Amino acid sequence: MSDFQDQARQATKAMREVFPETPLLRNDHLSQRFDADIWLKREDLSPVRSYKLRGAFNAMRKQQGKDLFVCASAGNHAQGVAYMCRHFGVRGVIFMPVTTPQQKIQKTGMFGGDSVEIRLVGDYFDDCLAAAQAFCAAEGGHFLSPFDDADVIEGQASVAVEVEQQLGRVPDHMVIPVGGGGLSSGVLSYFGTQTQYTFVEPSGGACLRAALQAGKPVALPRVDTFADGAAVARIGAKTFAVLKGVGLANTLTIAEDRLCTTMIEMLNVEGIVLEPAGALSIDALKDLGQAIRGRTVVCVASGGNFDFERLPEVKERAQRYSGVKKYFILRLPQRPGALKDFLGLLGPDDDIARFEYLKKSARNFGSVLIGIETSDPEQFTQLFERLNANGFTYQDITDDETLAQFVI
């Protein structure tokens, strides 16, 4: 047994005095669908609904005697730190961007109670991080990185310790979401070459893939924050030192809209509430195919901090990705009966979900923004054929990001 494995097991044992292990549950639905033995490590069922509690606990456990801890986070890390500040009876100052949803601010305050002070600084995370680090240096506090810290990495490795204990052996394949790399580097450090890995990132935050291509951590020019639990601009230096040899073939990037289809599926079929980053490892199964057939696979469901006010957006993105909902601009003749002619071309399963018509005087045509839901993507092929045959002019704007952000 390596020193790291021994330390990770000690950390796991110490955690049992504070919170129970998260379940490792076999999922029959996914196992049948992918012809494999699929298990979910349910980090969404931790006390703060993510694995971030583990790293925060271990880092603070290793800093006994410190009475001020500081972090910058807009989500799961903040909640884990707040929970542990309350447990250890120490003071925590948590910096969050001004744009952080109220739900996350309130939950962080709830977990931390009187032990935590929340400071809202800056519109973007980088501003928030700079303020947190400046405050920490001035006050002599201990800065708790969400991932780029040896003690945090060791704490996240407790996920692997529990998987091995619960399964009774090392799984054939681990599917792990990657943000800054704390969880993935911890699991890799613990299991080593005993298992096969797939490291999964959202397309709008693929900092591991960028680092592997460059041979060093690099900052992404732009980050899509939809999968906020894994949307990191630059992978950690310490975490990349562990992950630099994993190879591009063992990484996957997944479109944020596709993640929404898995979130909806897991909610409707299994009753499991996942945040976008928490769905990464499960969604990745679609790309693994024959590579996992007949094998024992563990997917880390990394978090379930999902605000149900976002559900309409998730459903919308899932429908658009699946091709069963489209938006287009229709050029409609300004004459009596033109709208009736268009409506007569809709199929029995075509449902109008959005309709905005601006009639303009002294013009022969008016523009209609229209959204249609249907039962099968093929229905749109048939609808567009009917529109073309009847001389209607239209523009499909479903995948036009600029227009879609403005009008949808």
N, C-alpha and C positions, 0 to 999 in steps of 0.2 A: 504494500500500500504506500502511495506517495504521500509526502507531507501535505500536499494540497488536499488529497482525498481525506486524510485524517482530520484536517482542520475543518473541511466542509461538513464532515460527520459530527464533529464537536459542535459546530455552529447549529446544525439541525437539531441536535439533542437539546441545546440551550433554548431554541425556539419553542420547544414543547412546553416550557414553563409560561409562555406568553400567549401562544395561539396554536390550535391544532393543525395537523397536516391537512393539505387539501386532497380531495378524493382523486383517485385514478380510476376512471370508469370506462368500461368497454362500451362502445357505441354500436349497437346492432344495425342501425340504419346505415351508417357509414361503412361498416364492415361488409354488409351485403352489397352495397353499391360499388365498392372498390375491390371486392373479392380479396379482402385482407382482414387481419385481426387488428382493428383500429381502437386505440384507447385514447381518451382525452384526459390530460392533466388539468384539472379544473381550478386554475388560479383565479378565475372569476368568482370563486366561492371563498376566498380568503376574507378576513375581517374588513379589509378595505377594497375588496373586489379586484385585486391585482397582485402580482408577485412582488411588487416594489417594497412591500412590507419587509421582505426577507433581507434585502440589502441594507435598508435603513436600520433594522434591528442589529445586524452584525456589525455595521460600522460604528454605531453608537455604543454597542457592547464593548468594542475594542477601545473606546475612548472614555472609559470610566474616569471620572474626575473633572471632565469638561462640563461646564454648566451653561454653555451657549452654543447652539447649533443653528446654522444658517443654510438655506437652500433656495434655489430658484426653480420654479416648476409651475406649469399651468394645469397639472392633472394628477396622475397616479403617484408620482414621486412625492409631491406635496402632501398627499393624504397619508402615505406611509410614514413620512417623517413626523407629521403631526401626531399620528397614533403613537409612535415610539417616544416622542417628547413627553407625552402624557404618561406613558408607562414608566419611563425612567425618572420622571419628576424633574426634568430639566427644561430650560427655557429654549424655545425655538422661534426664530424669525423667518417667515416664509415669504419670499418675494414672488408675486404673480403679476403677469401683464394686466393692464387695465381692461383689456378686451376679454379676459377670462370669463366664461359663463358663470352666472350667479350660482348655479347648482354646484359647481366644483368649489367655488369659494366657500359656500355654506357647509359642504361636506368636510372640507379641510378644517374649518373652524369647529365643526361638531366633533371630529376625531381628536383635535388638539385641546379643546376646552380652554381653560385659563392658562395652560402652559405655552400657548402659541399666539404670536402676533402676526397678522397677515398684512403685508404692505403691497399695495397695487402701484406698480411703476412701469411706465412705458407702454406703447402700443404693441411692441414686438418682443419676442423672447430675448433677443440679444441685448436689448436695453435693460430688461429686467435682470438678466444674468450679470451684466456689468455693475448694476446698482447693488446686487446681492454680494458680489465679491468685494466691492469697495467698502460696504458696511462691515463685512466680516473682517477685513484687514484692519479697519479702524477700531473695531470693538474687541478684537482678539478672540473671535469665535472660531468654531471648527466648521469649515465648509463641507457640506455633504453633497458630493457629485451624484447625479442620478445613475451614472454607470462607470465613469472613468476613475475608479477607486478600487484598490486591491481588496479591501474589506467588503465593499459592495459586491464585487465579483464573487468572492468567496461565499457571501450570503446567498446570492442568486443560485449558486451551485447546489443549494439545499433542494432545489427542484429535482435535480438528478438523483440525489441521495434518496429522496422519497420514492421516486419512480422505481429505482432498483429494489428498494425494500418492499414496496407494494406489489410489484410485478413478480418479485422473487428472482429476478435475473435482469440482465441488461437487455433492452429491446433491440430488435434488429435494425430499427430505423427511428431516428428522432427528427421531428419536424418542428423547427423553432423560429419564432418571429424575431426580427432584428430591428432595433432602433439604434441606440448608441453602442450596443454590443455587450452590455453587462450580463444578461441572461445567457446569451449564446456562448460567450467566452467562458462563463462559469460552468455550463454543462459540458462544453468541449474539454475544459481542463479536468473535469471529474471523470468522464467516460473515456477520454482519449480516443484510441483507435478501436475500442471494443464494439462500436456501433457505427452505422452509416448516418450521415446527416444531410438535411436539406435546410438551408437558412433562407428565410423568406422576408422580403421587404416590400413595402408599398412602392409603386412606380414613382410617386412624387417625393420619395425620401430614401432612395436606394444608395445610402452613403457607404455601405459595405462594398457593394459592387463597384462603385466609383473608386474606392480605395484600393481594391484588388487590381483594377485596371491601371491605376497610377503607381501602384507599389508603395503607397503611403496614404495616410488620411488626407483627404482633400475636402474643401467646402463646396457643397452643391450650390449652384448659382440661384436656385429657386427650390422651395419646398412646398409641397401641397400638404396642408395641415389637416386634411379630412381624417386621416388615420393618425390622430395626434399622439397616440401612445407609441408610435414607431416612426413618427415624422421627425427625423433628426438630420441636420444639415451636414454634420461632420462626425464620423465615428471616433470614438475615444482612442487616444494613443495607447493606453494600456490594454484596452480590449482588442485593438487591431494587432498588437504584438502577439496575441494568442490566435487570432483568426486569420492572419496573413497567409497561412498555408492551406486554407480550405479549398481553394480553387473555384473558379467561376462556374464550373459544371455543377457544383453543389449549392448554387444560389438560385433563387427565383425572385422575379419582381412581378407584382400583381397589380393590375389596374384598380384604382379605388372604386370605380363603378362595379367591377366584378365582385369585389369584396361585399358589396351590398346584397348581391344575390345570395351569398352564403349566410349573411346575417339574417335575412328574411327566411331562408330555408330552415336554419337552426331554431329560429323563434317559432315558426309555424309547425314544424315537424317534431321538434324535440322540446320546445318550451324553454330553450336556453337563450338568455339575453347576453349578447356579446357586443363589445365596442368594436369599431373597425379593426384596430390592431389585434384584438382578441380573436378575430376570425381568420387572420392571415394563414396560420398553420393548417386549418381545416380546408380553406379554399385551395391551398397548394396541392391537395390530394388529386385535384382534377388534372394536374400536369404530370403527376408521377406515374400514373398508368401501370404498365407492366413492371416497373421497377419495384413496386411494393406488393404485387400480387402474391398472396399466400404468406406474407411476412407479418411480423408483429411490429406495429407502428404506433408510436406515441406522439400525439400532437399536443403542444402546449397551448391551451386556451388562455392567453396571457392576461385578459382583463374583461370585465363586464361593467365598466362605468359608462353606461349609455343613458343619455338624456332622452326620454321618450318624445320630447318635443322635436327631436331630429328624425323621428320615424317616417313622417311624410317624405322628407328629403331622401332617406335611405330607400324607401319604396320606389320613388321617382327614378333614382339613379339605377336601381336594379331593373326596372322595366325598360328604361332606355338602353341599358347594356344588353338585355335579353332580346331586344328588337321588337317588343310588343307595344311600345309607346313611341310615337314620333311627333315632332313639331314641324310645321312647315308654314310658309307664307304663301297664301293663295291669291292670285290676281283674279278678282271676281268682276265680271261685267256689271256696270251699274244700270241694270234694266230689271223690270218686274219679272220674277220667276227664275232669275239666275241662281239664287240661293237654293230654291227648290230643285233645280236641275242638278246642282252639286250634291244635295242630300240624297237624291235618288241613286247616286252612284255608290253610296256607302254599302258595305256588306252587312249581313245580319249580325256579325260579331264586332263590328266597328262602332266604338262608343266615343262620342265627342266629349273630351275632358276639359277643353279650353277653347273659347271662341271669342275673338275680339275683332269687330268690324268697324272700320272708320270710313263712313261715307263722305266723300268730298264732292262739293258742287263743281260744276263745269269740268268734270273729268269723266272719261268713258269707263274707267275701271277703278275699283277700290281694292285696298289690301286687307286681307283677313289673316290674323294670327290664329292658327288652329292646332290643337293637340288632340290626337286620337289614340285610344287604347284599343287593342284587339287581342284575340286569343292565340294567334300564331304569326310569327314574322312574315310568313308567306302571304298572309292576307294583305300586307302593304304592297307587295309586288303586284298583286291582282288589282288593288285599288289604283295604283299609279298607272297601270295599263289602261284602266277605264278612263282615268282623267286625261291621259294622252289622246286616247281615241276620240274623246269628246271635246278636244281643243282647249282644255284648261291649262293655264300656265301656273306653275308652282315652284317653290324652292324648299328643299328639305334642309332645315337648320338644326336638326337634332344633334349633330356632331360638330357644329360650328360653335366653339367655346365662347368666342366674343359675343355673338348674338344670343347664345343660350343664357349666358350670365345676365344679359340685359333684359331679356323678355320672358325668361322662364322662371 
